[in-house]
Amino acid sequence: MSIPPNTKSAVVYCRVSSLRQLKEGHGLVSQETRCREFARHRGYEIAEVFRDEGVSGGMIDRPGMLAMLSFLRSKKSGGTHVVIIDDISRLARGLQAHIELRAAIGQAGGKLESPSIEFGEDSDSMLVENLLASVSQHQRQKNAEQVVNRMRARFMNGYYVFSAPAGYKYERVAGHGKMLVPDEPKASIIRDVLEGFACGRFASQIEIKRHLDSFPQFTMRCSEKVHLQRVKDILERPVYAGYIDAPKWGIGLTKGRHEPLISFETYGRIQERLNGRTKGGIRKDTSEEFPLRGIVCCAACSNPMTAAWSKGRNARYAYYFCHTKSCDQFRKSVRKEKIEGDFDELLDTLRPSEAIMTTLRLMVEQAWEQRIKGQAEGLAALKADRTLIERKLGQIMERLVEADSPALVSAYEDQIRKLQAQKVSLEEKLVRAETPEVHVHTGYRTALSFVANPRKLWDSEHLVERRMVPKLLFGDEMLYSRNEGYRTGGIAYPFRLLSQLSAGKYGLVGPGGLEPPTRRL
């Protein structure tokens, strides 16, 4: 832009720190309008307008500010440019930042002017300017304190105040304001992942990552895959169990007002699994081609077998083999068709007859009825345990008040957190114990379906579901010998019991009971 002679060139700098101001269109537009009116009144020609959107006044390195300083340096040989700001707080909201930016503008060949304040170089003008900058800094700090205090108070009342976690979103609810509500279908997917990890259906975080990768809702903007750190955050957050905590604010586990996706008991099992060691999980090299890799173990050394393709003269062949160097079966391979075919045959042998399944259903129904009868006794025991925990909490709180050693304070606080978690778990169990039981067929339908035909789940198209079958049948260790095949000694108890029943091995207790007979004196 060409500037007429004898006309001062000016640039306008505008800034808003709130994205809400930017969306509503009040901040930047009104600042620029006021600055242009000031320039017209002074006879200045506007050369450029620089804006910073959603940037804090406490920052110095801002895109708009840096662009303006670069512009001023490039035009420095042409004379001084007037830099117009709407208010001193638009330049900076911190005394140190104000002083540094003021000096940077002067060195770049700029001169500050504003319709709200007269900038001068004399001591009185500098004093007023510094006082106004200090007041602006105080207002920024005070606003930040008030925001944190309000957030903390709302948090203490059970309302989550941070960014909504995956599976939730914020909505206005009558009588509550903005609060977390389930965000479908993400909420159902997260619930399935959490419950699946708690019960062992997902053996590792890698399995969860691969599962979430199949849902476009969970991919990041800059990546096509879900990061493992995001999976870890989902597993560790108590917010999904209906509880919130903020250690940095000194707030322990607090009952949230939002709808939970899982029970606190499920959350507790997840934390136990995270702190323990999981076996048989999906690794990066696990694929549909080798569904038993990492699950089947070498019978000679009990270490998981790996798998790979081998290139022959005319074709490629798939093998499983032991990769433990100290094992005498090291690198001795078994054809993929052999080891997976043996597993298919094993599944067929474990399938009980319809008569056995009828008997099992009757046994489950009887056990269910006994459980309902004992529910009252269990409820009384839970209430007694809760009373005991409350008594312990009161005692530790008294000791905490009297403690003067930082080590003791830390130890007491750790005990309090553990007891609070135990109390929360007990209260959740009490609620469930007082809730009417579902029908037996609803509660055990899925489990009985798997026991009746484990082959059905093995034939699934989903790798996670297929790998769950050997874990349910053998637990953490499924041994395979190159000469003998699968060793079924460690088979899960329900299937071992059904096999014995099918073979006629009932093992019923005789009339005399289990104790040896004694003579009368």
Summary of the structure (lengths in Angstrom):
residues: 521
radius of gyration: 35.0
end to end distance: 120.8
largest distance: 130.1
contacts: 1442
relative contact order: 0.06
helix: 53%
strand: 14%
